Amino acid sequence: MNNPIDWLLGLFSLDIGIDLGTANTLVHVKNRGIVINEPSVVAIDISSRRRNKVKAIGSEAKEMVGRT
C-alpha cells in the first residue's frame, strides 16, 4: 500500500521532462506538452564589479551573440 502522504503530495505535483540540448532547451509538462522551447544560450555581464551577472537567457541572449 502506498504512503497516504505521498499520494496526497502527488495530487499537487507535475510530471515534467527537461531536455538540456546543445541548441535548445525544452520543458515538457504531462498533459500540456512543450511549455518552454528556448535556445540554450546565457548572456553574462563580466564587467560587473561585484560578480559576473546574468543579463539574459534564451532568445534574448541569442540576439546578443557577437556583441561586445
For each residue, the residues with C-beta under 8 A, 3 or more apart:
1:
2: 6 7
3: 6 7
4: 7 8
5: 8 9
6: 2 3 9 10
7: 2 3 4 10 11
8: 4 5 11 12
9: 5 6 12 13
10: 6 7 13
11: 7 8
12: 8 9
13: 9 10
14: 29 30
15: 29 30
16: 27 28 29 30
17: 27 28
18: 25 26 27 28
19: 24 25 26 27 28
20: 25 40
21: 24 25 26 40
22: 40
23: 39 40
24: 19 21 37 38 39 40
25: 18 19 20 21 36 37 38 39 40 58
26: 18 19 21 34 36 37
27: 16 17 18 19 34 35 36
28: 16 17 18 19 33 34 35
29: 14 15 16 32 33 35
30: 14 15 16
31:
32: 29 35
33: 28 29
34: 26 27 28 37
35: 27 28 29 32
36: 25 26 27
37: 24 25 26 34
38: 24 25 57 58 59
39: 23 24 25 58 59 61 62
40: 20 21 22 23 24 25
41: 57 58 61 62 65
42: 54 56 57 61
43: 54 55 56 57 60 61 64
44: 52 53 54 55
45: 48 52 53 54 55
46: 52
47:
48: 45 51 52 53
49:
50: 53
51: 48
52: 44 45 46 48
53: 44 45 48 50
54: 42 43 44 45 57
55: 43 44 45 61 64
56: 42 43 60 61 64
57: 38 41 42 43 54 60 61
58: 25 38 39 41 61 62
59: 38 39 62 63
60: 43 56 57 63 64
61: 39 41 42 43 55 56 57 58 64 65
62: 39 41 58 59 65
63: 59 60
64: 43 55 56 60 61 67
65: 41 61 62
66:
67: 64
68:
